[in-house]
């Protein structure tokens, strides 16, 4: 995973910021929104956030650095 890849262009949030938030306990879209602002602009990335949270929680070894 490229940490610097943009996940939310409205709020300038990258994959790494979402990963860090999930590792810090943000396990819902609402918690990611509160932690990063991701998904609070146009909302196009909300489905992606849901998928990314699920993948990080199900396959944490794939997201180890």
C-alpha positions in Angstrom: 0.0 0.0 0.0 1.3 3.4 -0.8 0.6 5.5 2.3 0.8 8.8 0.3 -1.9 7.8 -2.2 -4.9 10.1 -1.9 -8.1 8.6 -0.5 -10.1 11.8 -0.1 -9.2 14.7 -2.3 -11.8 17.0 -0.7 -10.0 16.8 2.7 -6.6 15.9 1.4 -6.5 12.6 3.3 -4.2 9.8 2.2 -4.2 6.0 2.7 -1.6 6.3 5.5 -3.8 8.7 7.5 -6.7 6.2 7.4 -4.4 3.3 8.3 -3.1 5.2 11.3 -6.6 6.1 12.4 -7.8 2.4 12.1 -4.7 1.3 14.0 -5.5 3.9 16.6 -9.0 2.4 17.1 -11.2 4.1 14.5 -13.2 1.1 13.3 -16.2 2.8 11.7 -16.7 5.4 9.0 -17.9 7.9 11.6 -14.7 7.5 13.6 -12.5 7.8 10.5 -14.4 11.0 9.6 -13.9 12.4 13.1 -10.2 11.5 13.1 -9.3 12.6 9.5 -12.1 14.5 8.0 -12.2 11.9 5.2 -15.7 11.5 3.7 -17.0 14.7 5.1 -16.8 16.7 1.9 -18.5 15.4 -1.2 -18.9 11.9 0.3 -17.7 9.9 -2.8 -15.1 8.1 -0.7 -17.4 6.8 2.0 -17.8 3.4 0.4 -14.0 3.2 0.0 -13.5 4.0 3.7 -15.8 1.2 4.7 -13.9 -1.3 2.5 -10.5 -0.1 3.7 -11.5 -0.4 7.4 -12.8 -3.9 6.8 -9.7 -4.9 4.9 -7.3 -3.5 7.6 -9.2 -5.2 10.4 -9.5 -8.6 8.5 -6.0 -8.7 7.1 -3.8 -6.6 9.4 -0.6 -8.4 8.2 -1.1 -6.9 4.8 -0.9 -3.4 6.3 2.2 -3.9 8.5 5.0 -1.5 7.7 
